[in-house]
């Protein structure tokens, strides 16, 4: 397989992972803000849940991005 295509695919994959993680964390943040506005007394629990979910998304995104960069490093 052509090394240039692998590098382009890895770059596109890393970009898609970043966009997906940003959209996911943005959606979690919007939902948490909405939930806090509806039920202010549960703000601590909502914040904790949102932080855990954001950390899980970041972990998966980091794993995927590293995989893409490792694939692009094996070109040649």
C-alpha positions in Angstrom: 0.0 0.0 0.0 1.2 3.5 -0.7 2.7 5.2 2.3 1.3 8.6 1.4 -2.3 7.2 1.5 -1.6 5.7 5.0 -0.3 9.1 6.2 -3.3 11.0 4.8 -5.7 8.4 6.3 -4.0 8.7 9.7 -4.2 12.5 9.6 -7.9 12.4 8.6 -8.6 9.9 11.3 -6.9 12.0 14.0 -8.9 15.0 12.8 -12.2 13.1 13.0 -11.4 11.9 16.5 -10.7 15.4 17.6 -13.9 16.7 16.1 -15.9 13.9 17.6 -14.5 14.4 21.1 -15.1 18.1 20.9 -18.7 17.6 19.9 -19.3 14.9 22.6 -17.8 17.0 25.4 -19.8 20.1 24.1 -23.0 18.1 24.2 -22.3 16.8 27.8 -21.5 20.3 28.9 -24.7 21.7 27.4 -26.8 19.0 29.0 -25.1 19.5 32.4 -25.8 23.2 32.3 -29.4 22.6 31.3 -29.8 20.0 34.1 -28.2 22.4 36.7 -30.6 25.1 35.6 -33.6 22.8 36.1 -32.4 21.3 39.4 -29.8 23.5 41.1 -29.7 21.4 44.3 -28.2 18.5 42.3 -25.4 20.6 40.8 -22.6 18.7 42.6 -23.8 15.3 41.3 -24.4 16.6 37.8 -20.9 18.2 37.7 -19.3 15.0 38.9 -21.1 12.9 36.3 -20.2 15.4 33.5 -16.5 15.3 34.5 -16.4 11.5 34.5 -18.0 11.3 31.1 -15.7 14.0 29.7 -12.7 12.1 31.0 -13.9 8.9 29.4 -14.3 10.6 26.1 -10.9 12.2 26.3 -9.3 8.8 27.1 -10.9 7.2 24.1 -10.0 10.2 21.9 -6.4 10.1 23.1 -6.2 6.3 22.4 -7.5 6.8 18.9 -5.3 9.8 18.1 -2.2 7.9 19.3 -3.2 4.9 17.2 -3.5 7.2 14.1 -0.1 8.7 14.8 1.5 5.3 15.3 0.0 4.2 12.0 1.4 7.2 10.2 4.9 6.6 11.8 5.0 3.1 10.2 4.9 4.5 6.7 7.7 3.4 4.5 
